[in-house]
Every structure is written in structure tokens, then in C-alpha cells.
Amino acid sequence: MNVPNFITKLYNLETLKLPECVEKLPKDFHNLVSLRHFYLEDRDQNRKLMPMKIGQLTSLQTLPFFVVGEKSGHKIEELGSLSKLRGRLQVYNLQNMKDKDEAEKAKLLEKSDIQELRLRWDKDLGESNNNHEAVLEGLKPHRNVKGLILENFGGRRLVSWMSRDARLLQNLVKIEFKDCMLCEQVPALGHLPHLVTIRMDGLYNLKRIGFELYGLDERIIGDCSSSGGAVTIVFPALRIFNLNNMPQLEEWSDVSSLPHVAASRMEFFPRLQELHIWKCPKLITIPGLSSYE
């Protein structure tokens, strides 16, 4: 189906829902200046139809996906002016960005109504992924985000807002990593009060899950080491933890290497209901999943 050109004359149109299969969108799609809700099936073919200059639709609240292009009218800066976006946002082809400065033009940090954010790079990139870490740093979301999905990220290290500055993710409920093949690090998550689900799938280069996952720093360990310190609960809300297809993973650190006094004042995974470990043939150690005794 081709969407007829006359639709771009409907200047007061607020909601547009298109059928599953669309072959072409009008080139003047950006004239729909009153559009608030745009619905289109998230399919490979439909992603090729990403309208030019969608940043001009400043009333837009619902956007099925955004595909980053290299030409003017398709760059990430088009997202920058869409300050009213809410709900779920999926951003594809992040390999078309060069650096942190360009990524920051999306202004994700200012989009307080985005509940779930999916960030995806092209999968077939080989080893030339040096800019992935810089781009991800610039795509820092607002602290209200509840779901974060990272797909085909090609960096070896995670960025500050997922490690040192993970306080930004205080409202996170779900986090997923898919096919981040070169990544050698996991984020700091154990201190997040609302995190219910963690899924890590296809982290081929990860060899060790260390204490950084628990979000434990020297201050927290020191507080737990004091005799009168309150019990620290690590992963207080986590219910589902999936590790899948991680062929190099050998170790998942236990609390046994912590000072005994500190470990005795910690409780780990008190609400965990499902632990799935699949296709991790080298993994020989996992932590005890209850309080240390």
C-alpha cells in the first residue's frame, strides 16, 4: 500500500495508524504538524520508510521507531525537537552516528516521559566499533526510564551512566543486553530499588561477573563492616535473572572474598524467583543467592 499524498494536507490530523504493510510514505509527511500519535508496525521493511524531517512534528507523542540516517533530515538531531515523546522509543542504526556530541543532539536526557528505551546498532559490523562507547555515552536517558534494551552494542566497556553514575537508573525495572559481543563488563545494578528483570544474551566476550554488578563500592562495604551498620540488601526487588549464550563466562563472584563482617551485614537476591543459565559452558562458580552466613 502507498499512503496517498493528499494525507499531508490534513494539517489538523492528530492520530495516524497505518496497516502492517506499507510500501511508501509521502515525501511531505513532515507537513502533518498537528500529529500526536503515529502507529506503524515495527518491521524491517517499514523501517526503510522513515520519513524525512520528522523533527518538525513537534506535537508527536507516539513514534513507533526512529531509524538514524546519515543524510540531512534523517539524522539523530530530528529526535531532539520531539520533546513530547512518551511511552516506548526504539532507535535503530546507531552505527550511523560518529561521536558523543552527535548522540547528545537526540536530547534523550530531557525526555522525561519515555518509559522504555531500545538502542540498537547494525549487527554486521565486524571489529570497527570504536565509536560505540562514545555514542552510548551521549544517549544518556532521563532518570524516569523503566526499561532499557541494548542490542548489538559493539563497545568493550560500558559508559559512566551504566557504571560509575548508575544512580541515573534508579527507576529501572527491566534491563536487557542482546548480542553485545565484544562487551567485557556488566553494569552496576545491585543497588537499584525497583529492578525486577535482568536478561543478558550473547555477551560472547564476557569472562567474569564481578562485584561491579552488585553496585558495591568501598563506602558501602565500609558501612557494612561497622558493627552497628544496617543490613544492606543487594538486588532488593529482582525476580528474574537470565544469562544466555555466553561461551567465555567462567566466574560469577561470590561474597566469600568480602570482609566477613561486611558480608554478614548483606543480603543478596531476597526476592529472586527465576534464575536461568543457558549455554554458558565454562561457568564453574556462581554465588550463593541468599544472605551470607
C-alpha positions in Angstrom: 0.0 0.0 0.0 1.2 3.5 -0.9 -0.1 6.2 1.5 -1.7 8.9 -0.7 -0.1 12.3 -0.9 -3.3 14.1 -0.1 -3.0 13.0 3.5 -0.3 15.6 4.1 -2.9 18.3 3.6 -4.7 17.1 6.7 -3.0 19.7 8.9 -5.2 19.0 11.9 -4.8 15.3 11.9 -3.7 14.1 15.4 -3.6 10.3 15.0 -2.4 8.2 12.1 -2.5 4.4 12.2 -1.2 2.6 9.1 -1.7 -1.0 8.1 1.0 -3.7 8.5 2.4 -3.5 5.0 3.3 0.0 3.6 5.4 0.5 0.5 5.8 4.2 0.6 5.1 7.3 2.7 4.5 10.8 1.2 7.7 12.9 1.0 5.9 15.8 2.7 5.0 13.7 5.7 6.5 16.4 7.9 3.6 18.7 7.0 1.4 16.9 9.5 2.3 19.4 12.1 -0.6 18.5 14.5 0.2 14.8 14.5 0.4 13.4 18.1 0.2 9.6 17.6 1.9 7.8 14.7 1.4 4.0 14.6 3.3 1.7 12.1 4.2 -1.9 12.6 7.9 -2.3 13.6 9.1 -4.4 10.7 12.4 -4.4 8.7 10.6 -3.2 5.6 8.8 -0.4 7.4 11.9 0.9 9.0 13.2 1.7 5.5 10.3 4.2 5.2 11.4 6.5 8.0 10.1 10.0 7.0 12.4 12.9 6.4 12.3 15.9 8.8 10.2 14.1 11.4 11.6 16.6 13.9 9.2 19.1 12.6 6.3 17.2 14.1 6.8 18.8 17.5 3.5 17.6 18.9 4.4 14.0 18.4 3.9 11.8 21.5 3.8 8.3 20.0 6.5 7.2 17.5 6.9 3.5 16.6 10.6 3.7 16.0 13.3 6.1 14.7 16.0 5.0 12.2 19.1 7.1 12.2 20.3 8.0 8.8 23.4 9.8 7.5 21.7 12.4 5.4 20.1 15.7 6.5 16.5 15.1 7.6 17.3 11.6 8.8 20.0 12.3 11.4 19.6 11.8 15.2 19.0 15.5 15.7 15.5 15.0 14.4 14.7 13.4 17.7 16.0 16.4 19.6 12.9 18.6 18.9 10.4 15.8 19.8 10.2 16.8 23.4 6.7 15.3 24.0 7.6 11.7 23.1 6.3 9.2 25.7 6.0 5.5 26.2 8.3 3.3 24.2 11.1 4.6 22.0 13.1 2.3 19.7 16.2 3.8 18.0 17.8 1.8 15.1 21.0 2.1 13.1 23.1 3.8 15.8 26.2 3.0 13.8 25.4 6.0 11.6 26.5 8.3 14.4 30.1 9.4 14.9 30.5 10.6 18.5 29.1 11.7 21.8 28.3 15.2 20.6 26.2 14.0 17.8 24.3 11.5 20.0 23.5 14.2 22.6 21.5 16.0 19.9 18.8 13.4 20.5 18.2 15.1 23.9 17.2 11.8 25.5 18.1 13.2 28.9 15.3 15.7 28.6 12.6 13.2 27.6 11.1 12.5 31.0 8.1 10.6 29.6 10.0 7.8 27.9 9.2 4.6 29.8 11.2 2.1 27.7 14.2 2.8 25.5 15.6 0.4 23.0 19.0 1.2 21.4 20.2 -0.9 18.5 23.2 -0.9 16.3 23.5 -2.8 13.0 24.6 -6.4 13.8 27.1 -7.0 10.9 29.8 -4.5 11.8 32.9 -6.6 12.4 35.5 -5.1 14.7 35.2 -1.5 13.6 33.1 -0.4 16.6 35.4 2.2 18.3 32.7 4.9 18.4 30.0 2.8 20.1 31.1 3.7 23.6 31.1 7.4 22.8 27.7 7.3 21.1 26.2 5.4 24.1 27.6 7.9 26.5 25.7 10.6 24.6 22.5 8.7 24.6 22.1 9.0 28.4 18.3 8.7 29.2 16.2 10.5 31.7 16.1 9.0 35.2 12.4 8.1 34.7 13.2 5.4 32.2 11.9 2.0 33.5 13.0 -0.3 30.7 16.4 -0.3 28.8 17.3 -2.7 26.0 20.8 -2.5 24.5 21.2 -4.5 21.2 24.4 -5.2 19.2 26.4 -2.7 21.2 30.0 -3.1 19.9 32.0 -1.5 22.7 34.2 -3.4 25.2 33.4 -1.2 28.1 30.1 0.3 29.4 29.7 4.0 29.9 29.6 6.1 33.1 25.8 6.3 33.4 25.7 2.5 33.5 28.6 2.0 35.9 30.0 4.8 38.0 26.9 7.0 37.7 24.3 4.3 37.8 22.2 6.4 40.1 20.7 7.7 36.9 18.8 4.4 36.6 17.1 4.5 40.0 13.7 3.8 38.5 14.8 1.0 36.2 12.5 -2.1 36.3 13.9 -4.1 33.3 17.3 -4.2 31.6 18.3 -6.4 28.6 21.6 -6.9 26.7 21.4 -8.7 23.4 24.3 -9.7 21.2 26.8 -7.2 22.7 29.5 -9.5 21.5 32.7 -7.5 22.5 31.5 -6.2 25.8 33.7 -7.2 28.8 31.8 -5.5 31.5 28.5 -5.6 33.3 26.7 -2.6 34.7 26.3 -1.7 38.4 22.7 -2.8 39.2 22.5 -4.3 42.6 21.6 -1.1 44.4 18.6 -0.3 42.1 15.5 -0.5 44.3 12.9 -1.3 41.6 14.8 -3.6 39.2 12.8 -6.8 38.6 14.3 -8.3 35.4 17.8 -8.7 34.1 18.4 -10.5 30.8 21.9 -10.9 29.3 22.1 -12.8 26.0 25.0 -13.1 23.6 27.8 -11.4 25.6 30.4 -13.6 23.9 33.4 -11.7 25.3 32.4 -11.5 28.9 34.6 -13.7 31.1 33.7 -12.6 34.6 30.8 -11.1 36.5 32.4 -9.3 39.4 31.3 -7.1 42.3 30.6 -4.2 39.9 27.3 -5.9 39.2 26.2 -5.6 42.8 26.9 -1.9 42.9 29.1 -2.3 45.9 31.7 0.4 46.4 34.2 1.0 49.2 31.8 3.2 51.1 29.1 0.6 51.2 31.5 -2.1 52.2 32.9 0.1 54.9 29.4 0.9 56.3 28.6 -2.8 56.4 31.9 -3.5 58.2 30.8 -1.3 61.1 29.3 -3.4 63.9 26.1 -1.2 64.1 25.5 -0.9 60.4 22.1 -1.7 58.9 21.8 -4.7 56.7 22.4 -3.8 53.0 20.1 -5.6 50.6 21.6 -6.2 47.1 19.0 -6.6 44.3 16.1 -5.9 46.7 13.4 -6.3 44.0 15.0 -8.7 41.4 12.8 -11.6 40.5 14.1 -12.8 37.1 17.8 -13.2 36.1 18.7 -14.7 32.7 22.2 -15.5 31.4 22.2 -17.0 28.0 24.8 -17.7 25.2 27.9 -16.5 27.0 30.6 -19.0 26.0 33.6 -17.3 27.7 31.9 -16.7 31.0 33.9 -18.6 33.7 33.2 -16.9 37.0 30.4 -15.2 38.9 31.9 -13.7 42.0 30.7 -14.9 45.4 30.7 -12.8 48.6 33.4 -15.0 50.1 36.1 -12.6 49.1 34.5 -9.7 51.0 35.5 -9.0 54.6 33.5 -11.3 56.8 32.0 -8.6 58.9 30.8 -6.7 55.8 29.4 -9.9 54.2 27.5 -10.7 57.3 25.6 -7.4 57.0 24.5 -8.0 53.4 21.6 -9.9 51.9 21.6 -10.9 48.2 18.6 -11.6 45.9 15.9 -11.9 48.6 13.1 -12.0 46.0 14.7 -13.9 43.2 12.2 -16.4 41.7 13.7 -17.4 38.4 17.4 -17.9 37.5 18.1 -19.2 34.0 21.6 -20.1 32.9 21.9 -21.4 29.4 24.8 -22.0 27.0 27.5 -20.9 29.5 29.7 -24.0 29.3 32.7 -22.5 31.1 30.8 -21.2 34.1 32.0 -23.1 37.2 31.2 -20.7 40.0 28.1 -18.8 41.0 27.3 -17.0 44.2 25.1 -18.2 47.0 21.7 -16.4 46.4 20.7 -15.9 50.0 22.1 -14.0 52.9 25.7 -14.7 53.8 26.2 -16.9 56.9 
